[in-house]
Amino acid sequence: MDFGHGSWMPISRCFIFCLLTALCLSGPLAMAQKLPAIALWPGTPPGCLGTNDFDIPTLTPYLPTNGPATGAALVVCPGGGYGMLAPHEGNDYALWLNQHGVTAFVLKYRLGSHGYRHPVMLEDASRALRWVRAHAGDYQLDPHRIGIMGSSAGGHLAATLLTHFDAGNTNSSDPVERQSSRPDLGILCYAVITMGPFTHQGSRKSLLGDHPSPELVKDLSNELQVTPETPPCFIWCTDADTVVPMENSLMFAEALRKNHVPFALHVYERGNHGMGLKDKPPFNHPHPWAADCLFWLRQHDFAR
């Protein structure tokens, strides 16, 4: 092979191109295959108010590609006060889960800012769990290792499904509706839990409207709806959160403990609300919650 002056530039350019390609493919996107969004219902969703994109709830699958998948999956519910959906609490979480072999499905659920109220959001989350379970074989998933993850108001939606699931309708002509909507575990990130005194008022208004009945407030205060059948949970928040008080997480953990439901609770000193996978200024460093959550997911045979 000629390594003289005439061949140096092509070889160098090839080397640089390969190096840059390798560097680009070493990031999170190289560890995931993001597929097109899938409508949760084949026709018009129940309670639909229109035909806009925000009227059609969807799931976006993210498949691990950096090694063997574990066969476990999480439906991810982004936060946003039931008024919007925060991308970093959907896409970013899905990429992180993919890095550890977990398949993720990011849920686009309907919102109060577009005129929707409870139970529409719960119907979307329930349908999402049923859909993933019904299509588990298509993604090489274990139908008994399908969980739910949510942040802030998305955490409230996740906690609502963790406490309001059902076994499915075995007589339905729709195979998805025959599936149980019970998650096998839950991850709650600085979650809204209660509709009572410690609630996030914006989330409550978007979910329940201006004048909800006392019965509805009680039913959607998920710390009051925990039973021994509630799935295991990983719960985390920070003492510094001034948007959703940490009492939300503490009350849910206390209810789990009283009902003998396994859980892990982490309350960190620092960290702002909505920080997702990394803290915001002035603490520009990764937050330890992700490592703690990964340890817990491994204990439950979800992650590698």
BELPE-V94220 format. One record per residue. RES is the residue in one small letter. NEAR is the number of other C-alpha atoms within 10 Angstrom. Layout:
res=[RES/RES]
near=[NEAR/NEAR]
This chain:
res=[m/d/f/g/h/g/s/w/m/p/i/s/r/c/f/i/f/c/l/l/t/a/l/c/l/s/g/p/l/a/m/a/q/k/l/p/a/i/a/l/w/p/g/t/p/p/g/c/l/g/t/n/d/f/d/i/p/t/l/t/p/y/l/p/t/n/g/p/a/t/g/a/a/l/v/v/c/p/g/g/g/y/g/m/l/a/p/h/e/g/n/d/y/a/l/w/l/n/q/h/g/v/t/a/f/v/l/k/y/r/l/g/s/h/g/y/r/h/p/v/m/l/e/d/a/s/r/a/l/r/w/v/r/a/h/a/g/d/y/q/l/d/p/h/r/i/g/i/m/g/s/s/a/g/g/h/l/a/a/t/l/l/t/h/f/d/a/g/n/t/n/s/s/d/p/v/e/r/q/s/s/r/p/d/l/g/i/l/c/y/a/v/i/t/m/g/p/f/t/h/q/g/s/r/k/s/l/l/g/d/h/p/s/p/e/l/v/k/d/l/s/n/e/l/q/v/t/p/e/t/p/p/c/f/i/w/c/t/d/a/d/t/v/v/p/m/e/n/s/l/m/f/a/e/a/l/r/k/n/h/v/p/f/a/l/h/v/y/e/r/g/n/h/g/m/g/l/k/d/k/p/p/f/n/h/p/h/p/w/a/a/d/c/l/f/w/l/r/q/h/d/f/a/r]
near=[4/7/8/8/7/9/11/12/11/10/12/11/11/12/12/12/12/12/12/12/11/12/11/12/12/12/12/15/17/17/22/23/16/17/12/11/16/16/16/23/17/7/8/14/17/10/12/16/14/12/9/8/10/17/20/21/24/23/24/21/25/24/24/26/17/17/12/11/22/20/21/25/34/28/27/29/29/30/29/19/25/27/20/18/20/18/13/15/25/26/20/16/23/28/24/20/25/28/24/22/24/27/30/32/29/27/26/28/26/28/23/22/15/15/14/21/20/16/12/19/23/20/18/24/29/26/21/28/28/26/21/27/25/17/14/19/12/9/16/13/20/14/22/15/19/27/27/29/29/29/30/28/31/32/26/32/32/33/31/23/24/28/24/19/18/13/12/17/14/13/9/11/9/11/15/23/19/17/23/21/27/25/27/21/23/25/26/27/29/31/31/35/32/25/25/15/9/15/19/21/16/15/23/24/19/21/27/19/16/9/8/13/11/10/9/12/16/16/17/25/23/26/24/15/18/24/17/15/14/24/20/21/26/20/23/24/29/20/16/16/17/10/15/25/21/22/17/25/25/19/17/26/23/16/18/23/14/12/14/14/18/15/19/14/18/16/16/16/10/14/20/19/22/22/16/24/17/17/18/16/9/7/12/9/11/14/18/12/19/17/11/15/19/17/14/18/20/12/11/14/12/25/23/17]
